[in-house]
Amino acid sequence: MEFHKYILQKINYILIYVIYTILLFTYLRALGNGIEEIFLIIFITTLLLLAILFQDFYQKKKYFKKLEKIIEGLDKKYLLAEVMEKPYKIDYAEFYKLLKKSNKSMIEEVAKLERSQKEYKEYIESWVHEIKIPITSSMLLYENNKSDLTRKANTYLQEINNYVEQALFYARQEQVANDYLIKETDLQSIVNNVISKNKNLLIQENIKLDIDDNLGSVYSDEKWLEFIINQIVINAIKYKKEENAQIKIYSQKDKNKTYLYIEDNGIGIKQSEIKRVFNKGFTGTNGRITGKKSTGIGLYLCKNLCQKIGVEIEINSKINEFTTVTIIF
């Protein structure tokens, strides 16, 4: 709260006081009072007015500073009216009552929306688990009845399964804090699981794999990390080059960090788009290529989940040459 703005708010009172002073001066002069006595009276009344203004300004500034301190300490800023003190001024007190009523209504509405969102997430999770049963059963049918036709059908099933998993992790992303366990995790095992999930697609797309034999171990959550790596590998498959496609996975360590690199020699990403690939819903030029439609959710989820489990993720690419995604532990 700034003093000059406060004075501007009080300009009407100041103008009234100026008019009052002129009338007082005229009246006292007409009664035969000397100029010195009149100015003394005006000086004293002016000092009293200034004292009132300064005292009022100081109280208000102190009150609003206290409110600022309170709101800075609140995670949910909209709860300010629930914890703020009742104002000392009667006009502010009436405003405070209205604010409390409005805030109560808003809290009830927020609670209603939170309940609705929770119910929707629970439904999505339940639906995902239910839909996975027929998908898994269909994949088992393929394993027992391999042919060109079932192989193609299995590819579509794998794609459906990937989107279903994406929906599940999207619904769960706000609950990561309640659903992860940080422990020593074998990167080799996780990468092998991801490759196993996508083996049919990798064979069909004729993609060569180059994976280090000793990727090492890191401290992370196995389930969430596997999802992140799987999304990156799926992208590498989706945006492969037509001939001699390759995915290379290797790691490096220094004193404080472990770097996991997932590199492909695919169609790459434009430099003008590289900073936006983690944005929600961003598909870019590659996402609009015929036959390679994208939701723009995969990398957004990877970035979001990495932040929640304390892992960094970076991406580097050159169009028509390579894309390297680095996960830093």
N, C-alpha and C positions, 0 to 999 in steps of 0.2 A: 504494500500500500504506500503510494507516494504522496507527499504533502501537497504538492502543487495540484494534483488531481483532486485531493480532498477539498482544497480551497475552491476549486472550480465548482464542486458540488454545492458548496456553501455560498456561492456568489449572490444568490437572491437575498440571503440573510445579511450579507455584507452591504449590498446596495440599500436595503431597508435601514441598516444602521447609519449609512452615510446620509440618507435623507433625514433620519431622526436627528443626527448631529447638526445638520444645517438648520432644521426647525428649532432645535434647542438653543443653538447659538443666536438665532434671530429673536427668540422669545426672551432669553436672558438679557440680550443687548437692549431690547425694548424696555425692560424693567430697570435699566440704568446700571446693570452690573458692568464692571470693568473687563477689558479684554483678557487680562492676565488671569482673573478669577474664572472666566468662562473657559479659557483654554486648559486650565488646571482640571476643571470638572470633566471636560471632554477627554483629556489625557488619561484621567483615572478610569473613566468608563471604557475607554479604548483598551487600556491594560486589562481590565476585567474581561472584556470580550475576547481578547487574545488568549488570556489564561483559560477561558472556557473552551475555546477552539483547540488549543494545544492539548488540554486535558482530554477532550473528546477524541482527538486524533490519536493520542498515545494509547488510550484504552482500546480503540478499535484496531490499531496496528498490532497491539499485543495479543488481542483476541484472534485476529486472522493469522498471525504467526503461529499461534498455538494450534489452530486448525490445520495449517500447512504441515506442521510437525506430525500431527496425528495422522493425516492422510498419507504422508510418506511412509508411515509404519504399517499401513494397512495393505494386505494382499488384495482384498476386494474393496476397491475405492468407493464403491457405491454404498458401503455401510457407514460412511462418515456421519450421517444424521443419527445413527444409532449410538455413537460413542461421543459425539460432540456435546459440550456443555450448553445449557440453555443461555441465550444471550441476555445481557443485562438491560438492554433497551426494550421498552414495551413493544415498539413497532417491529423490531427484530424478533422479539419473542413470538409475535403472531405469525411472522414469516417462518419461524422455526417449527411451529405447530403444523403449518401447511406442508413444510418440507418433510416432517416426520410421517404425515399421512401418505404423501406421495411416495416416500421411500418404502413404507410398509407394503404398498401396492406393488412396487417394483420388485421387492424381495420375494413376494409371493409368486410373481410372474417368472422370475429367474428360477425359483425352486420348481415351478411347474415345467419350465423348459428343460431343466436338468433331469427331472424325472422322465420326461418324454425322450430325451436323448439317451438316457441310460437304458430305457426299455427298448429303444430302437437298436442300440448296440448289442444288447442281449439277444434280440431277435436275429440280428445279422450273424452273431457267433453261432447261435443255435442252427440257423439255416446253413451256414458253411459246413458245420459238422455233419448235418444230415445229407447235404449234397455230395460230400466227399465219399460217402458209402457207395452210391451207384458209380461214381467216377472210378474209385479203386477197384470195384468189382469188374467194370468194363476193361480196365487195364489188365486185370488178371486173365480175363477171357482172351485178350490179345496174346499174352505170354503162352497160353495153351493152344492157340490157334493162329499161328503166325502165317501171314500171307501178304501180298502187296496191298490188298484191300484193307485188312485189319491193321497193317502198319500205318497206312494213311489215316485211318480212323483214330489210331492211338496217338498220332501226332496232334490231332485236333483235341483229343481228350487231355493231353499234356498241357496244351495251351489253355484249355478251360480250367484245368487244375491250378495253373499259375495265376490266372485272374482271380480264382476263388481264394487262394492263399493271400493274394494282394488285398482283397476285400477284408479278409479276417484281420490281417495285421494293420490295415487302415483303421478298422473299428477299435483295435486294441491299443493304438499308439498313445492315447492319453493315459493308459493304465500301465505303462511300462514300469513305473516305479514300484508297482505292486506285483509285477509279474516277471521279474528277472532275477537271476542269480549270478553274481560275478564270481567266477572261479577259474582256475587254470584250465585252459581250453586248447586242445590239439588242433591246430589249423589244418594239418594234413587230413585228419578225420572229417572235418567239416567240408573241405574242398572235395574230398572223395564222395561224400554224400550228395553234394550238389551235382557233381559229374554223373553220378549214378542216376539221379532224378532225370537228368536231361540226356542220357546216353543215346536213346533212340533218335532224338532230334539231332544230336551231334553226328550220329552215323548217317542219317538221312541227308543232312546238309554237307556231309563230307568235310567236316572241320577237323583239322589236325590239332592235337593237344600237346602242349609242352609244359609239364608240371614238375617243379622241383621235388626231389625225393624227401627232402627234409625242410618243411616250411616252418617248423618250430611250434612253440606254444605261446599263448598270450593269456592275459587275464581279461575275460569278457563273458558275456552270456551266450551260451552255445546256440540256443534256439533263435534269438534275434539276429545273431551274427550270420547264421546259416541262411536266413531269409535275405539279409542284405547282399551276401555274396551271390546267392541264387539270382537275385534281380539283375545284378551286374552281368553275370554269365548269360542270362536270357537276352539282355540287350546286345551283348557281343555276338550271339547267334543271329539275332534278328537283323542286325546291320552288318553282316559279314560281306566280304567281297565275293564275287562270283567264282573265282578260281583261286586255288591254293590258300583257302581260308585257314586261319590259325588263331588259337587262343593260348596265350602263355601266362602261367601263374607262378610267381616266385616271390621270395621274401628277402629282406635285408634287416640287419639289426645294428644299432649303435648302443651307446651306454644307457640311454634313457628311453629309446623308442624302438618299436618293431614296425616295419613297413611291409604291407602285403600288396603286391602289384598284380593287377589283372589286366592284361594287355592283349589287344587284338589288332589285326592288320586289315580291318574293315574299311567302310566308306568314310569314317571319321566325322568330325563335327566342325562346323564353321567357327572361326575364332570370334566372330561377332555374336555367336550364340552360346559360347562356352560358359559364360558367367550366369546364364539363365537356365541351364539344364536341370538345376535342382529346384527351380520354382514349381509350385503346384500347378498342374495343368499345362505346363509348357511342353509343346511337342516339337517345335522347330521345323526346319526343312526336312529332316529325315523322317519325322513323324507324319509328314504329308505325302511321302513317296508311296505310290500305288503298291498295295500288297504289304506295306509295312506300317499300318496305322498304329498310332500310339495313344495311350490314355494320358500321358504326362504325369502319372502318379508314381511309377516305379522309383525313379531317382529322387523324387521329392520325399518318399517314404524312407529311402536309404539315408538321406541327409538328416531327416528328422529323428530317426531311430538312432543314428550314430551320435547325435548330440545328446540324446537321453541316456545312452549307456557310456558316455565319456570317450567316444572314439571320433577321430577326425577323418574326413573323406575329401579327397581332391580329385580333379579330373583334368587331363591334358590330352590334346588331340590335334591332329593335322589332317585336313580334308584329303580323302582318298589314300591315306597312308596308315594311320594308326589311331587308336584311342587307348589311353592308359588311365585306369582308375586306381588310386592309391588309398588304402585304408591304413590309418596310422594309429597304433596302439601305444 
